């Protein structure tokens, strides 16, 4: 096992939009593969055609591309040596493995109708039986190739009677396997049931297809959510019964993502209730038309989203919180993934986006902001706009917040912050502001440093503290009680516009 090339897979079902918990599973697979110089595969497990949702597969591919966690091979990312990567397109290859299990005595045909199965469960529940499952005990009373005469089994098969193939579990045996995250897991077969592996319509169930595909695709590590932990003992037995135990992948079952308030798995309902997305991209349900918001459309950067997800369940062992994708690949290890669920914090998610926004180049942010300004009828100089973005980003979480934090660069205020007016504005203040405007009028080069010098000189001459004048200056120019550095604001606006606003405020406020 140690000498094999690391190969992992993300294997979602196309039954709806990809939940952020699924994105995290894909991310951990990607990080593990990159850390070990291996391969990351996208396989679509669409054996349950009844739950297939149009558009879901394309959504999964687009979501992974947006996040930057692209597989080496798989659906939407180019065929590799193990194509095809949709289970529905691999249908023909599964029957031989189901038959191999039957021939070896590890599986059997079952002909029970749905009514008979319901009747069995109801009888066992009424009798207060320990289990109402189809298992090593109950199968003795059902219609299957273990109880029916051989000729009747043949007759039923030849006649085309509907059937399923079930795994034949031993009645009393311990199944042990090692999980990289959880340590040794031990399950007794008396607590398991004879799962259906294959149906007479030629479709395998998840359990058989999953194992066969992992084997054929040479998967070395199965990294998946803890909801699959109860299935793992069955999968271990299938590897054993098919003669593949020597190349059985190592398992790692990831902890759940938990809701922010209280216990329980994070769901779409929690996001709707508390006002945050649980999907990477917007999704429109093709049947109901219901719309669900995504992180991309809410203005989150993919690298911030991925950084946040990586730390939901994994601890780097240091105080570092901001990681590039390359740094995550270098630092990641399954041994540092927690067993217990990770509580999602929507405010911390905003914080991550804020950090990435502040780290972005101002010229890049100017290009993000420009379309909104153009739509509003403004055509700013790009160098100046980059400076404005540099100031606006310090007070923003998303680039969509820029207008709220910089509109005063593009238009004069028509209202003034009431709190500042009540606290600071009076006839004496208006007179001082008028004098300050005269000092600014005398500045030849209206730059940050010259404005600052003139302002400080005025304060010294008048014996004033900065708190007596700066809020008045800000109020008159921007209409606000707080904001970016006023000497930068004034320089960008220019002397004429700055003085015009100051004089208008003096007149308007009286």
N, C-alpha and C positions, 0 to 999 in steps of 0.2 A: 504493500500500500504506500509506503514512504517514497518509493521510487516512481510512482505514477505522477503524471502531470495533473495538477489540480484542475478539476472541471466541476463547475457548479451551475445550477440552473434556477431561473425564476419561472414558475409554472402556474400562472393565474388561469382562472376560468373566465370566459367572456360573458359574464352574467350581469354586467353593469359597470359603472365607473370604478376605476382603481382607487380604493381607499388609501389614505396616507399610511396606514399600517402596512399595506401591500407595497407601497413605494419603499418603506423602510426595509422590508424583507429583500426587495430587489437591490437596494443600496448595500446592505450587508453582504449579500452574495457578490456584488460587484467589487466591493472593497477587499473581500477575502481573496477573490480571484486575482486582482491586481497586485495585492501584497505578495502573493506567492507565484507571480508570473504565469498564471493559469488562464483558463477560458471561462467566460460567462455566457450562458445560453438563455435565450427566451423561447420557452415552449408553451404553446397554448393548449390547455387541457379542456377540450370541448366535447368530451364523451357524453355529457348530459345535454343532449340536443333540446330537451324540453325547457331548459333554463337559458338557452342562448338568447342574447340580446343584440340586435343589429347595432353596429357602431362601436361596441365595447372593445373589440380587438384593436381597431384603429386608435381608440382612445388610449389603450395601454401603451401602444407603440409611441404615440405622440407624447404621452406623459414621460416616458423614459427618456425620450430625446430632449424634451424641455429640461429635465433634471440633469442631463449630461451623463447619465449612467447607461451608456449604450452597450448592448451585448456584442460579443465577437460574431455570434451566429444565431440564427433563429428567425422567427416570424418578424418581417419588417426590417430585418437587418442583414439580409443576404444568407443564402444557403451555405451551410458548411458540409462536412463529410457525412453528417447523420440526418440529412433532410429526408422527408419533410418534417416540420416541427409542429404541425397541428395534429393532434391525436386522431381527429376524424379522418385525416388523410393517411393515417398509418393503420387503419382498421384491419386490413387483411393480415397483418403480421401477428396479431394477438392470439388468434385461435390456436395456433400450434403450441403456445405455452400453456394455455388452458387445458389442452388435450394432454400435454406432457404431465401436468399435475394429476389429471384423472387417471392416466395410465400408471402412474407411480403410486396410486392409492392415497394421494394427498388432497384430492378434490372429488366431487361427485355430482351427478345430475340430480336436480330437484324439480319435480313437476307440480308442486302445490300451486293452486290458484290463489288469487288475492283473498278470496272469500275464506278459503281454508286456513290461510295464514292468520287472518283476523280472528277466526274462530279459535285457533290454537292460543293466540295471545289472550283472548277474553277468558277462556277456560283457566289458563294458568294464573291470570290476575285474580279471578274469582276464588281460586284455590289458595290464594296468598303464597304462590310459589316464589322462590327466591329470585328467579329470573323468568321472563316471558319471551326470551330471545330464542332464536333458532340455533341451537347449540348441540354439544356432544350428548346431552340428555334428551332433549325434545326431538331431535332428528329421528330417533328410533320409532316415533309414532307418526311420522310424516311420509308423504309419497316421494321417495327418492331412490336412487340406484343402490342405496345401502339396505333398503327394506323391501323393495320390489324384486320379484324374480328376474333373472337376467333376460329371459325371453320377452318379458313385458317391457322392460327398459328398451330393448332393441325395437320392439313393435312401436312403442311411443315415439322413439327417435325417427324411425322410418316413416311413420305417419305424419311427421312434422308437428307433433304436439309441442306447444310452448314449454320451454324449460329454462332454468338457469344453472350455472355451474357454481357450486359453493365450495369454499375451502373446507377440508375436513380437519378440524382442530383436535388434538389429543385431549382427553377428558381431564387429566390432572398433570400438568407440566408447567414448570416455571420458564418464562421467557425473560432472558436478561440481555440488556445491551447498554453500552456506555454512550451517554450524551455529553458532548463537549461542554455544554453550559450547565447541565443539571446533574452530572455524575452518573452513577449506576442507576438504572431503572429496572425494576423487577415487577412483572405482571404474571398472574396465574391464569392459565387458559380456562379455568372454570369461570372466570370473570369476562371471558371473551365469547363472541358468537361466530358462527360459520358464515362469514360475509359472502355475499354474491360477488363473483369474480368476472362472470361472463354471461351474456344473455343470448337467447336463441336468435335474436335479430342480428347477431354478429358484432354487437358493440360490447367492448369490455367495460367494466366499472372502473372508477378512479384507481382502486387498489391495484388491480392487475396491470393496467396501462402504465401507471406511475412507476411500478417496479421494473417492468419490461423496458420502458423507455430510458430509465436511469441506467439500467445495465447496458443497453445497446449504445447509449450516448456516452458511456464510460464516465459517468458522474462519480466523483470521489467524495463529495461532501453534500449532504442534504441539509440546507439551512432554511428553515421555514417557521411559521408561527406556532405557538404552543397549542393552538386548537387541533393540530395534527398529532400531538403527542399520544393520544389514545389509540391512534392508528398504527403507531410505530411498531408495537409488538407483532401485529399481523404482518407488517412489511418485513420484519426480521425473519419470521417463519417462511414467508414466500421466498426470500433469498435462499434460505436453507433448503427448502423443498425443490427449488429449481436448480440447485447445485451451484449457486453463485455466492455462497457465504464468504469465500476467500476474497472476493472483490466487492463485498457489501460496503456502501459508502458509510462514512462517519456521520452521525446525526448531531444536529444542533437546533434545539427548539427555542425560538425567541420569545421573550416575555410580551404580554399584551400591552397595547397602548390604552391607558385608562383615562376616563373623563376627568376634567379639571376639578369638578366639585363632587367629591364622594367616590364611591367604589363602582366598579363595572367597566366594561369595555367601551372605549370611545366610539360613538356612533354618529351618523348623520343627524339624528334627532338632537344630540347634544350641541352640534354645531349650529343648527337652526335655532335652538333655544338660547344659546349664549352668543350668537353672532359671529362665528368664525367658520371658515371652510374646513371640510374634512377630505376634500379631493384636490389633487394637484391642479386640475384644469376645470373650467366650466363644463357642465354636463346637462344635456336636455334629454329627459326620458322619452324614448321614441314612441311609447304607448300613451302615457298620460300627458306628455308635454311639460311635466314639472321640471323647473330649472334649479340646478344646484350650483353654487358658486365655487370657483377654484382659486388656488393661491396665485396662479399666474395672472388671472384677470383682476384680482384684488391689488395687484401692484407689487407682489413679492418678487424678489430676485431668486432665480433658481438656486444659486450657490448659497444664499441665506437659508432657503427652505431645506436644502440638503444638509447643511451644517447643523441646523436645528434637529432634523430627524436623526442624524448620526448619534447625537447625544441623548436621545430618548431610549435609554436601555443600555448604552455603552459608556463606559467611563475610561478616559485616557490615562487616568492615574496621575494627572497633573492638574494645575489650575487653568490651563489653557482652554479657552472656549471657542475661539475663532480659528477655523481650519479651512484651508483650501482643499479641494478634492484630492490633490496630490498628497497633501499632508495627512489627510484621512487615510488614504491608501497605505501610507507608510506606518501610521500609528495603530491602525485597527488590529484587534485580535479578538477572537471569539471567547477567549478565556476571561476577558474583561467585560463581557456582556452579563448583565444581571439576570438572576432567576426570577425576581419579582417584577411585577408590572411597573411601567413607567408612566407617571402622571403627566398628561399634556398640559402645557401652560401657554395659553394664547398670547398673554402679554410678553412672555419671554420670546415668543416667536416674532413679535413685532420688534423687540429689542435687537434680535439678530438682523432683521432687515435694516434697521436703523444703522447698525455698525457697518454693514456692507454699503449702504447708501453713502455714509460719511467717508468711507475709504475710496469711493469711486472718483476718478479724475473729473474735474469740474467741466472740462470741455466735452466729455462724454455725457455728463448730466445735461449740459446745455442742449445737446442734440435730442435728448429725451423730452426736454421741456418745450422746445421750439414749436412742435405741432400745436400744442395747446395755445400758445401765444399767437401763432399765426391765425388760428381759428377765431381768436378774440380781436384780430385786426392789428396786431403789433408785429413789427419787423425789426427786432433789436440787432445791434451789432453783436456778433458771436463772441468776441473777446469780452465784451461787457457782460453778456449773458452768462458766460462762464464764471465771472466774478460774483454775479448775483446768486448763481447756483451754489457757489462756495459758501455764501452766507446763509442761504435758505436751507441748505441741507443740515445745518447744525440744529435746526428746530423742526426738522421733518422726519417722518418715519418712512414715507413713500415719496417718490418723485411727484405723485399726484397732489402732495401737500404743498408743492412749491408756490402755487398761486396764492394760497392763503397766507404764506409767509413772505411774499415778495411783491404783491400787487401794487404797493406804494411806489415801486420803481417805475411803474408804467402809467399811473394816474394819480392825481392829487386826491387827498382825502376829502370826502364831503361830510363826514361826521368825525367827532373827536371823543376819545375815551372818557366816559363820564367820571370814572373814579379819579383819574389824573386831573381832570378839570376841577373837580370839587376840592381836591387836596392841594393843588398847586397854583391854580389860576386866580389872579386878582389884578387890580389896576397896577399895583407895583410890579407884578410879574410881567405884565404886558409892556410896561415901560422898559424894564431890563432887557426883555427880548428884542425890543425895538433898537436899543443901544447895541446889543450883540449883532444884530443884522447890519448895523452901520460898520462895525469892525469887519464883518465878513465881506462887505461891499468893497473894502479897501484891499482885499487880497488879490494880488495879480495872478498868481498860479493857484487855482482852487484845488489843491491836493490835500490828501488825508493829513499829512504832517503840518502843512501851513494852516489848515482849518483847526487842527488840534492846538497848535501854538497860539493862535489868535484867541481861541476859547479859553485856554489856561491863563493867558495874560489878562483877559477880561475878568476872570474870577479873582485873580490876585489883586487887581486894582480895586475891585468892588468889595473885597474881603468876603467873598462867597465860597461856599462849599459846592462841590460838583452836583450834589443832590438838589441844590436850589435851582440850577439852570438846565442840566442835561435832560431831565424829564420834560421841561417846557419846550426845549429845542426839538426833542423827538416828537412830542405831541403836535407841534405846529407843522412839522414836515411830513409825518407819516399818519397822524391821527391816532397813534397807538400809545399805550403805556409802557410797552416793552418791545424789544426787537433787536436786530443786529447792530453792530457798532455804528454810531451816528456819523462819525467822520468819514467812514467808508461810504455810507449812504449818501452823504452830501456830495462827496467827490464824484460818485457815479451820476447823480442827478445834475450836477453842474451848478455854478453860482447863480445863474439867472433863475433856474427852476427852484432852487433851494430858497432864495430870497423871496421869490414870488409866493411860495407856500407860507413862509414865515409871516409875511405882511398880510396875506389873506386870513391867516389864523387870528392875528391881532384884531383885524376888522370884524371877523365872524364871531369871535368870543367876547369882544368888547373889553 
